[in-house]
Amino acid sequence: MRATWDKFKLWFWGKFFILLIAVGSGSQRRRMSHNNGIAGRGKLRIVTNPQFPEAEFFEPGREFPVRLRHASSGYMDDAMSPVRSATLKFADTRFKSPLDIQMNTGRHCFFWNAASFLEFAFDRNEHAGIEYVKYHTKYADGRKSAADAQIKVPVSFTTMYYHSHTPFAWKAKDGKPRYVRFRLIPGDRAPEQPPPNPAWVAQVRDDPALAPIAADQRAVPGETRDVNYLKNEWAEHVKTGPVHYILQVQFHEVKPDDPDVIRNPLEPWDETTHPYVDLATVEITELLSHKQQDQMAFEVTNMPPSMDFLPAASVHDYNSLNYMRKQAIWAIRARWLFAMVFGVQKPIADGDMSVRNQRLPGT
């Protein structure tokens, strides 16, 4: 009976939350997050000398048309310090594709299951570029994630590393059960810029008094860069490009005595025991129009047969995050419907300082 009740609560919160998003963000013609974006198309090629377990779909040398979208979560001002993202679609389409991979800056997710995600979502309490103070005060892991992922003054979208966080099942031809995570890095393998600061992350994690700092995503005082500086830099890079990336994978061989934390999206795997290996090269050669990138949608259920979700039994299960993400199609449809009627939201104009340190409605 308890197991049935737990599954019902997971089902209920998944449907209820996406209904709120569909009515709110969808009617505003905005995404659930990461509205501030830019995208391009190009090609992706699976490496010819794979160092990863052989699997259907990920065949050596196989090429795909690809779309890549960079974005910032929450705010429309590039000079602020929200989480940034890189999302890959293994197709040159608006939605349907054999695989979508969603990745963000930082090695730690801000939440670890559906329960903590819902608490995070309802504890926003945003004011002028500061949000989630209550959540960060309560949770050391929230502060840690913010200190690691909210990068101030990055030079470019192409200098940051992006992580998928949640593990998926990898169905290799050898039959061994494995979990997989993804990472996107610069094509020249340059170290991440600005570099990670583990000492600062640990300090913020250990001191609840630093919650307001973890929650502060405002532009630095005296900031003079344009509100679109990251998007404009990437657009110029693509026009003079191409722009190159490397998609990498990290594996864990499943064992009967695995600790539950191995599935925790908030905790990265030790790279000495779980090294990253190259999966594919990515080349972006052409920009998408504002309307094309606005109407594009990524879905965690766009996945080949050689991958799968890990089962979730309750809102407290680490795997329940992906269960919540599987509901996103309803918010996507709502956004498309309202955009079809009223048109897509206009982009923020260069020099529009009205968005500095401000969150727009519906984001």
ZAMARGU-4260 file (C-alpha; in steps of 0.2 Angstrom, whole numbers, plus 5000, padded with zeros to 4 digits):
<rodrens>
0) 5000/5000/5000 | 5014/5012/5004 | 5023/5009/4988 | 5007/5013/4978 | 5004/5029/4988
5) 5022/5035/4985 | 5019/5032/4966 | 5003/5041/4966 | 5011/5056/4975 | 5024/5056/4961
10) 5011/5055/4948 | 5001/5069/4956 | 5015/5081/4958 | 5022/5078/4941 | 5005/5082/4933
15) 5000/5096/4945 | 5017/5105/4943 | 5017/5104/4924 | 4999/5111/4924 | 5005/5126/4933
20) 5019/5128/4921 | 5008/5126/4906 | 4996/5139/4912 | 5009/5151/4918 | 5024/5151/4907
25) 5015/5143/4892 | 5002/5157/4892 | 5017/5170/4893 | 5025/5161/4878 | 5040/5157/4888
30) 5050/5141/4892 | 5049/5134/4910 | 5067/5141/4911 | 5082/5146/4901 | 5072/5158/4890
35) 5087/5169/4886 | 5095/5159/4872 | 5103/5158/4855 | 5105/5143/4844 | 5113/5136/4828
40) 5114/5121/4817 | 5128/5110/4811 | 5133/5092/4812 | 5138/5079/4825 | 5150/5064/4822
45) 5152/5050/4833 | 5171/5047/4836 | 5179/5033/4825 | 5190/5026/4839 | 5177/5024/4853
50) 5183/5021/4871 | 5166/5018/4877 | 5156/5002/4878 | 5149/4998/4861 | 5130/5002/4859
55) 5117/5003/4845 | 5114/5020/4839 | 5131/5027/4844 | 5140/5018/4830 | 5158/5024/4826
60) 5159/5038/4813 | 5140/5040/4812 | 5135/5058/4808 | 5119/5067/4813 | 5113/5084/4809
65) 5112/5094/4825 | 5105/5109/4834 | 5114/5117/4849 | 5106/5130/4860 | 5115/5140/4873
70) 5104/5149/4886 | 5104/5157/4903 | 5091/5152/4916 | 5079/5165/4924 | 5086/5181/4918
75) 5087/5190/4901 | 5103/5200/4905 | 5119/5191/4900 | 5129/5200/4912 | 5120/5193/4927
80) 5126/5176/4934 | 5112/5163/4932 | 5116/5145/4927 | 5120/5143/4909 | 5116/5129/4897
85) 5120/5119/4882 | 5107/5108/4874 | 5110/5096/4860 | 5097/5090/4848 | 5103/5075/4836
90) 5092/5082/4822 | 5089/5098/4813 | 5071/5099/4818 | 5060/5110/4830 | 5056/5095/4841
95) 5057/5077/4835 | 5074/5069/4836 | 5082/5052/4841 | 5091/5060/4856 | 5091/5077/4866
100) 5104/5080/4879 | 5101/5094/4891 | 5116/5101/4901 | 5120/5115/4913 | 5135/5123/4920
105) 5142/5117/4937 | 5145/5099/4943 | 5131/5099/4955 | 5112/5100/4952 | 5102/5112/4963
110) 5090/5098/4968 | 5092/5079/4970 | 5074/5073/4968 | 5056/5078/4964 | 5053/5083/4982
115) 5068/5095/4983 | 5064/5102/4965 | 5047/5106/4970 | 5053/5115/4986 | 5066/5124/4975
120) 5052/5130/4963 | 5040/5136/4976 | 5054/5145/4987 | 5060/5156/4973 | 5054/5173/4981
125) 5063/5183/4968 | 5067/5201/4970 | 5079/5212/4959 | 5091/5198/4954 | 5091/5189/4971
130) 5081/5173/4973 | 5080/5156/4983 | 5087/5164/4999 | 5076/5153/5010 | 5081/5137/5000
135) 5099/5141/5001 | 5098/5145/5019 | 5090/5128/5022 | 5101/5117/5011 | 5120/5117/5011
140) 5119/5107/4994 | 5109/5121/4986 | 5122/5134/4991 | 5136/5122/4985 | 5127/5121/4968
145) 5124/5139/4966 | 5142/5144/4970 | 5148/5131/4957 | 5136/5134/4943 | 5132/5153/4944
150) 5147/5159/4934 | 5150/5178/4935 | 5157/5187/4920 | 5161/5172/4908 | 5169/5177/4892
155) 5159/5166/4881 | 5147/5152/4880 | 5161/5142/4872 | 5173/5143/4887 | 5162/5134/4900
160) 5159/5116/4903 | 5141/5109/4903 | 5135/5093/4913 | 5119/5083/4911 | 5119/5078/4930
165) 5105/5065/4930 | 5111/5047/4926 | 5103/5037/4912 | 5104/5018/4908 | 5116/5014/4895
170) 5112/4997/4886 | 5128/4991/4879 | 5130/4976/4867 | 5140/4967/4880 | 5124/4966/4891
175) 5133/4974/4906 | 5121/4986/4915 | 5129/5004/4916 | 5124/5022/4920 | 5129/5036/4909
180) 5132/5055/4911 | 5136/5068/4898 | 5147/5083/4897 | 5150/5096/4883 | 5167/5105/4883
185) 5176/5116/4870 | 5183/5109/4854 | 5201/5113/4858 | 5199/5105/4876 | 5204/5121/4884
190) 5202/5121/4903 | 5186/5128/4909 | 5185/5147/4910 | 5183/5155/4922 | 5191/5140/4931
195) 5181/5131/4945 | 5185/5137/4963 | 5183/5122/4975 | 5188/5132/4990 | 5174/5145/4987
200) 5161/5131/4984 | 5166/5123/5000 | 5165/5139/5010 | 5148/5143/5004 | 5142/5125/5007
205) 5148/5126/5025 | 5141/5143/5030 | 5122/5146/5030 | 5126/5164/5033 | 5132/5165/5014
210) 5115/5160/5008 | 5111/5178/5002 | 5128/5178/4992 | 5123/5161/4984 | 5106/5168/4980
215) 5113/5184/4972 | 5113/5183/4953 | 5114/5202/4950 | 5127/5210/4938 | 5142/5215/4946
220) 5142/5234/4951 | 5148/5245/4937 | 5144/5232/4924 | 5145/5240/4907 | 5144/5225/4895
225) 5128/5224/4885 | 5113/5214/4891 | 5116/5203/4875 | 5135/5201/4876 | 5136/5182/4877
230) 5123/5179/4863 | 5132/5192/4852 | 5149/5185/4855 | 5143/5167/4851 | 5134/5174/4835
235) 5150/5182/4829 | 5159/5166/4833 | 5147/5155/4823 | 5148/5168/4808 | 5167/5167/4807
240) 5167/5149/4813 | 5163/5135/4813 | 5162/5133/4832 | 5168/5116/4839 | 5164/5106/4854
245) 5167/5089/4861 | 5153/5078/4868 | 5160/5067/4882 | 5152/5052/4892 | 5156/5045/4909
250) 5151/5028/4914 | 5147/5018/4930 | 5146/4999/4930 | 5131/4995/4940 | 5134/4983/4955
255) 5122/4975/4967 | 5130/4984/4982 | 5130/5002/4974 | 5127/5015/4987 | 5111/5025/4983
260) 5121/5041/4981 | 5128/5035/4964 | 5112/5040/4957 | 5111/5057/4965 | 5111/5071/4952
265) 5118/5083/4964 | 5135/5073/4967 | 5147/5071/4952 | 5156/5054/4950 | 5175/5053/4954
270) 5184/5056/4938 | 5198/5046/4943 | 5187/5030/4944 | 5174/5036/4931 | 5185/5045/4918
275) 5176/5055/4904 | 5179/5049/4886 | 5175/5057/4870 | 5158/5052/4862 | 5157/5064/4847
280) 5163/5080/4840 | 5151/5094/4837 | 5152/5108/4823 | 5140/5123/4823 | 5141/5132/4806
285) 5125/5142/4805 | 5114/5153/4816 | 5095/5149/4819 | 5084/5164/4818 | 5076/5171/4834
290) 5059/5163/4829 | 5067/5146/4825 | 5077/5145/4842 | 5062/5151/4852 | 5050/5138/4845
295) 5063/5124/4846 | 5060/5112/4861 | 5070/5099/4869 | 5062/5083/4877 | 5071/5071/4889
300) 5060/5057/4881 | 5069/5060/4864 | 5080/5045/4867 | 5087/5030/4857 | 5083/5012/4862
305) 5101/5010/4869 | 5097/5022/4883 | 5083/5022/4896 | 5077/5031/4911 | 5081/5024/4929
310) 5065/5019/4937 | 5057/5031/4951 | 5046/5025/4965 | 5043/5041/4975 | 5046/5060/4975
315) 5061/5056/4986 | 5069/5044/4974 | 5084/5052/4965 | 5077/5046/4948 | 5061/5056/4951
320) 5069/5071/4943 | 5069/5064/4926 | 5051/5058/4930 | 5046/5076/4932 | 5055/5081/4916
325) 5045/5068/4906 | 5030/5079/4909 | 5037/5094/4900 | 5028/5090/4884 | 5012/5098/4890
330) 5021/5115/4894 | 5029/5114/4877 | 5012/5112/4868 | 5005/5126/4878 | 5019/5138/4873
335) 5017/5133/4855 | 4999/5136/4856 | 5000/5153/4863 | 5014/5158/4851 | 5004/5152/4836
340) 4990/5164/4842 | 5000/5179/4848 | 5017/5176/4840 | 5034/5173/4848 | 5041/5184/4862
345) 5052/5198/4854 | 5070/5197/4858 | 5078/5209/4871 | 5086/5223/4861 | 5104/5228/4863
350) 5106/5241/4875 | 5089/5238/4884 | 5095/5241/4902 | 5077/5238/4908 | 5081/5220/4910
355) 5097/5222/4921 | 5094/5213/4937 | 5076/5210/4933 | 5066/5194/4930 | 5053/5195/4916
360) 5035/5188/4920 | 5033/5170/4915 | 5051/5165/4918
</rodrens>
